[in-house]
Amino acid sequence: MLVASFCFALVGACTRILGKQISSVEIVFFRNLIGVVFIFYSIYKKPLVQTGGKMGLLVFRGVIGTIALYTFFYSVTKIGLAEAITYQQSYPVFIAVFSIFIAGEALVKNEWLAVLLGFGGICFIFFPQISLGNGDVRNHLIGLVNAVLTALAYMSIRGLSTFYDNRSIVLSFMLSGILMPLISMGLGAYYEFPRLDFLVAAYVQPSGVDWIWIIVLGIAALIGQLYLTKAFGYGKAGAISAVGFSNILFSIFFGVLLGDAFPGNWALLGIFLVIAAGILISYQTKKAR
């Protein structure tokens, strides 16, 4: 899980570097284009074994996961790397809330505490960053929307995992992550939507060094996904999820290397609360199982 977390933080760092030359939409396209080659090769070597029957939910997972990636890559290029990744890592809080309304599940006391801690942590990051002028409200809200969409994408996986091979679920995400950016860049070639620049942007030919960062990003994303899957294969979901929050610590390191200011006291408190909330929910989920 530490390897996976490091790789995902590296993906964020590569996105931050590439975002100065090409759009976040284009980064989504290349990220998935590299990964889908390996998925197809894996399916060729070991054909899929699955029952299927949930095509609508499979498509939903692909589309919602791609839009989540749009918002994540965009927020990484517009606000601090640590803040963007912390927003994303708050998704367990939203899963807990959505489980009430979508799955009809009741939260226990520790989960309610985690929800309060998580939203408190988000506020300690969001409001001081706005007051200090570190990115406008819109960019931070897009970062928060990413957490909401990530939660919905992960919840859809729950409903798909008993019907589909994990590679099918990943493939639905990657194919959407190729087709949707192609449409977005096609629109961006003829029209400008300044307020929707996280969804629509024209294609810009990457320069020589950009290709290196694109390849590093794609490989890091693939390795991160593989090691994430390996980690959860050991069955200790609570402890593994807790270690996953090291992603935030790695992102602080990469962010400072790339010129971000070290998070202030309020942001650090917010990061701590988000991590604490995620760990509480992770261990509660483990007990429930």
ABEGO torsion letter per residue (X at the ends): XAAAAAAAAAAAAAAAAAAAABBAAAAAAAAAAAAAAAAAAAAAABBBBBAEGAAAAAAAAAAAAAAAAAAAAAAAAABBAAAAAAAAAAAAAAAAAAAAAAAGBBBBAAAAAAAAAAAAAAAAAAAAAAAAGBEBAAAAAAAAAAAAAAAAAAAAAAAAAAABBAAAAAAAAAAAAAAAAAAAAAAAAABBBAAAAAABBBBBBBBAAAAAAAAAAAAAAAAAAAAAAAAAAAGBAAAAAAAAAAAAAAAAAAAAAAGBBBBBAAAAAAAAAAAAAAAAAAAAAAAAX
